[in-house]
Every structure is written in C-alpha cells, then in structure tokens.
C-alpha cells in the first residue's frame, strides 16, 4: 500500500511473515470445507474402513450424489428451501423497502409514531412460547406460510433502506410527481431501480438467512414434506435420527455408501448455492453494509 | 400534535377548519399512508400481538384451550425461578460463554484488520477478505456437522493429536462437558472473525494516507504505525462495538449451541435461550418457560438501553 521501495530488512521480514500468516489463515478457513468436499466424493464404505482422507478422494465415487439426487425426501426438502428462499426474499425486500420508502418521506403524517413503534421491535420482543402460541392461534403452524409471513419485515433492514433512500435526490421524485405518478408507482418505478446496491445487500442477508435457517422448521413444522433441507440435516446431524438417511441408502443394491457419506454429499449440495452466489453478491454487500452503518 | 388534532372534538370553527385541512393532507398522502400502515399492521400482527401471550407467565397455562381461560397464579412462576436448581448452571453457562467469547473473540478481528491493512498487495488483501468472510455465510447445521465429525473418536482432531503423539487414547470431545466451552468459542471465532473485521477494515480505509506518510517520515516502523496511527484512528469504532457486544451478553448463539449440545454435555451447554426452548417446547411447561423468557428479555432490554446510551454519549452516534 505504501510504496517506499527502500524497505529495511526488518520491514521485509514483517511483510513476508504477514503474507505467510495470512496464507495460514486462509488455509484454516478453507480446509474444513475442502475436507467435506473430498470425503463426499469418496466411496462411503472405503472411507469408513481405511483411515481418514485428508487431501484427495482415495476411491473416487459419484454414488453418494446419485443417491442424494434420487432420494425423494431430500429433494423435497431442497425444494422447500429453494422456494422459501426465493419467495421469502422477494417479499421481504419488497415489503420492507416499501415501508422504508414511506417512512423516508418527511411529510408523512404520524411518522414519529411509526418510527417509535418500529424502534421498540429492535429492543424487545415476546419470548419464545408466547410467540409460538400466537403463531399457533393464527393457524400458521405446519404451513409453508410460517417461513414467509413472520419474516417478511425487519425494522433493522428498514433502517438500512431508510439511510439509502434519504440520499436519493428529490428531483427524481418531483419530476415523476409532475407527470401524475402516485407515491407507490414512484417507489416501484423510480426509487427501487436506483437502489440496487442496498436491495442486493438486504436480499443477500435475508436470502442467506432463509437458506440457512433450520430453527423455524424445527419449531413450527412437523410434516416431513414441509421441512427445509437445513432442518432435515439438523435432525440427521444433531439428533442423529438416521432413519431418513438409512431409508435413502436402503434403495441401493450394491451398497458402497454409508449414512455418513450421504450426509456429507447432502451438506455439499446445501452449501454449493451459497458459495456460487457469494462472489457475485460480495461486491454489493460491503458497500451496502457501510450505508447502513452496522449489521451482522 | 397531529394525533391530538385527530381526536379533538371539533367545538369551534377554526378547529374544524384545521381538522379538514389535516384530513385533506392525509388524503393527499393516502398512498404513502397505506404503504406505511401495512408495515405498522405487520408489526402489530407479528410483533406486538404475541406480547399478549406474556400473560401466561402469570397463569397456569398447559397449552390446551384458550389463554384467557387459564387460572391466574400471580408471581408463582417467577418465585419458582429462584428455587430452580438448573438456574445457576444455566446463567453460569450463558455468562461464561459470552464473556469468554468477548474476551478472546473481540480483539481478534481488530488484530486481523490491522495486519490485513499492512499487506502490500491490494489484490492479495481482497482475496484474503473474500475467503475469510465466507464462513459467516455457512449455516451452523453444516458447521456443526463438520465439527461433530471432526471431534468424533475417529475424527480429524483425534487422528492428528494421536499422530503427533500428544494423546494416546481418542477423546470424545462432545461427550465430555469440560471441552464444550472451548469448542463453542473456537468455532464461533473461526466462523465470524473475518466478517467482524469488515467494519474495522472500512474504518481503517477512511484514515488519511498523509498520517501514515508523516509517521513514516518520522521513522515509525510497521508496528509503531499500527500502534500510533491505525489503532487510535479506529478507537471510536472499537468502543461502540465493544459496548454493543457487552449489551447483548445474555444472547448466546442459539443456532450454534442447539446443534452442538447433547444430553451428555448438558451441564456446560445449557444456556438461557436453550433452557427456555427446552422447558417450553420439549417439557411443555409453557407458563414457566414464558416467565424465564420474560425475565431474560427484560434484563437484556435494560442492558441494551444502557449500552446504547453509553455509545451515544461517547460518539454522539448510536445504533438507533
């Protein structure tokens, strides 16, 4: 960064050690992911009998993946995860941004009151059981809606939108107003399109949350066909209810897969979309994060 | 003020006129109002309405039938908290894990950001950032799965330690309570240190390069520049984040601990949030769970408000 080329030998060593240290940190960060990847491509029974596999597959096999992809239960769970992430994120972003836009307009009557109501939600919420009972009374238990409606708004995200919307020059909106557009269509046609960085940031955060969350599924659903893949994995990993996985292996005639190897393949499939989408969204979130001061 | 005007009984003409003009103003912004009120409706439905259920903390509600029909018991459940043998353990685990996470986990992102800033290649800097942010986006189920397999009797940790001759027999890490805190704290740091550094990296990026140039001319080495230029410049950011971290000390990482805990390590893994979940959902003691949850929520609220007012006073800026 500071290009004074006359580095003392002390500085030179500092730089070298710093680079080495950073490489070690990167290795420590990536290796566990690599380990799972390698083992998921290894023959299941071989992995169980012949010592641990650290660097590359010892007996390469695609069978774990074949079984995962042909397992109806896992694929249903995957479908739930994909749909709740897509639907949930679109609704969350649109709804939160819409409310944020209304609250960003100074002339809005009762604006103070609405802001206070929102701020309270940041500090205090009902405990787990009252919340559970209320969603039960609303009839949301064991429905797909429980993934969407309770998560469609967040005041924290609203603040991030609000900060961004305040920076939009008034001229843009004024011009549209003269053309006779109402506030809702100004929001949809003008405000949203110019707010791409912040929309992408919130979409990333909420999308990742929707994709990764397992607890909503654990707490509010019972039916197998409603559980997202993370809830499925939670039940398999933490509660070691291997029934579902054993069910998956049962179909294979030449069984070279184990419940462990199938678990690993499922974990990889669950993680790949995040890793693929991540570099594209990364350029937005650092910027978006700074707009909203703090989050995460 | 406007709210008052709405509810006033229009007795005299000027008021009447004012009221009409307010109504006209309201009508003029009807689209905006609908947009805002939809948000308010959501808050009422999903945030404020569930608070009604808090009354079960003062009732004997067993989960069946309507809440309003359940008999009142007054402060009974709150008194029970003080007689609960599990309570000491649960509070110790919550505070122990949180404080150690704070003590060890808080400085690491700062140190990481400081050293990252000293890298000469901006490209390499970016690559390291991209890689270290990544674990933040992985779910605790996946990481928990990795941890459980690594810490098993024939797992990576035992294999490596035995290979190095450090231990003779494999250790069942997740079945022995004394390792639980270390596992939780280390894995949390592994997952979040890169992400937590973002805010410091941004703060460092806004330091004027002239400060560094001046320091270099004065003969400051790398460590001295870190110590006397970078660190003082991000002091404000550090103190705000520290205060907020202290403010949320009662919130343990629920997602993480729920995956890693089991019946054997319970004595060290049961934290308040987990306890509220287990006595409520698993044991069906709805009223007692609500009472514990309420007390925790109120103390957490107090700590958060305290932290917020502290950071406001320090930097004239706060989160909310």
Interface residues (C-beta under 8 A of the other chain):
Chain A: X1 X2 X3 X4 X8 X10 X11 X14 X15 X18 X19 X21 X22 X25 X26 X28 X29 X30 X32 X33 X35 X36 X51 X52 X54 X95 X96 X98 X99 X101 X102 X103 X105 X107 X108 X109 X110 X111 X113 X114 X117 X118 X119 X121 X122 X123 X124 X125 X126 X127 X128 X129 X130 X131 X132 X133 X134 X135 X138 X149 X150 X152 X153 X155 X158 X159 X182 X183 X184 X187 X208 X211 X212 X213 X214 X215 X219 X230 X233 X234 X237 X238 X260 X263 X267 X270 X271 X274 X275 X278 X279 X282 X286 X289 X290 X293 X294 X296
Chain B: X2 X3 X22 X25 X26 X29 X31 X32 X33 X34 X35 X36 X38 X39 X40 X42 X43 X45 X46 X47 X48 X49 X50 X51 X52 X53 X54 X56 X63 X67 X112 X115 X116 X117 X118 X119 X120 X122 X124 X127 X128 X130 X131 X132 X133 X134 X135 X136 X137 X138 X139 X140 X141 X142 X143 X144 X145 X146 X148 X149 X150 X154 X155 X156 X159 X190 X194 X195 X196 X198 X199 X202 X209 X212 X213 X216 X221 X222 X223 X241 X244 X254 X255 X258 X259 X260 X262 X273 X276 X277 X280 X281 X286 X289 X290 X292 X293 X294 X296 X297 X298 X301 X304 X305 X319 X320
